[in-house]
Amino acid sequence: MTHQRAPQADNRYRVHRSVKCYVAELACGTKGCTWYFDKSVERVVYLSSEGVEKIQYKNNFYPLQSSDRLRETIENHLRIGGALHLAGKYIAPHERENSFDLYPFIDVTSPEDKNFYAQLLSGSASA
């Protein structure tokens, strides 16, 4: 007779819902940065021990950003003259009509591009 072992905890905090969201990535070159919100995924939302909702994407966990944060990110980027791609649509900063559907998103931008963008926003980036 074999003894059955009890299941072990896997340290994951789950909420039983999934969410459709954009996968956002900021790509920076020598003269500026462009936001890409082209990919969309539907993923299970995990609740971290700190109470932060996270999405697993390509074996990494990213904080789930709200749809209001998407609007704020887009408006700020257009305000500084940046362009972006949103769900296959190119949006230039000079366009008057920019209609788009708001969804939550995760930001998979590399740390290097995040740092360059911060420098660009502060005016200390060297082109």
N, C-alpha and C positions, 0 to 999 in steps of 0.2 A: 504494500500500500504506500503510495506517494503522498507526501504532505503538500497541500496547496498553499502557495504564498499569497498574501494579500496584495492587491494592486498598490503600486508605489505612486506617490504624487509626482507630477511632472512640472511643477512650478509655473504653470501657465494660468493666467487669470483670464477667464472668458466671459464675454457677454454674448448672449445668443442672438446675434443679429449680424447681418452683413451689410455692406454699404458699397454703392457704386462711387468711384472716385477717380479723379484725374491723377496721373503720375506726372508731376511737374519737375522740370529740370532746367536750370539756368546754365546756358552755355556762354562763356565769355571769350572774346578775342582781344586783339590789341587795342581796339577802339571802342569797345562797348560790349554789352551783354544782351542776350535775347532769351526770353522765357519760352519754353515749350510745354504746352499742356495738351499734347497730342494723344498720348496713350490713355486709355481708360480701362479700369479693372473693377471687378467686384470681389471683395475680400471680406473675410470674417474680421470683426473688430475685437481686439483683445484689450483688456483693461489691465494696465500695469499696477504694480503694488503702490505706486505714487498717485494712482487715480487718473493717469493719462491714457487716453484711447490711442491704440497703435494698430497699424496694419503691417502684416508681413508681406514683403515684396522682395523677391530674389534672395531669400534667406536672411534678410535684415528686417528689423522692425523700425518703422518710421511713425512719428506722431501724426495723427489724423488732424489736418487743418480744416477749419470750417469753411462753408461756402461764403460767409461774410469776409473771411480772411482772403479768399480768392479774389473777391471784388476789390478789396483794399490793395492787394498785391498788383493787380492789373492796373488799377487807376494810378497808383504811385509810379509804376514803371512807364506808363504812357506819359505821365506828367513830366518826367525827366527826359523825354524824347526817345525812349526805348520802344522797340517793336516786340511783337510776340506772335506765337502760333497757338491758336486755341481750337482744339477739335478739328484740325485740318484747315482752319481759316486763318489767313495772315491778317493781323491787325496792326496797322501803322499808326504812329502817334498823332499824325495830322488828320486822321479820319474823324469826321464829326459823329457819325452814327456807328456805335460799337455795341451791337446787341449780342448777347451770349447767354447761355444757360449756366447758372451757378451750381456747382457741385462741390463737395468737399474734395480735398486733394492731399497727397503726400509729396514731400519735397525730397528728391533723390540727388540734389545738386552736390557736386564734390566740394570738399572743404576749401580747396584752392580757389574754385570759382566763387564761392561764398565770400571769401576774404577779398578777392579782387573786386567784387561787386560792392562790398562795404567801402573799400578805398575809393571806388568810382563815385559812390554816393557822397562821400565826404570831400571829394575833390583832390585827394592826394594820390590818385593812380597816375602812373606815368605811361603815356601811350608810346 
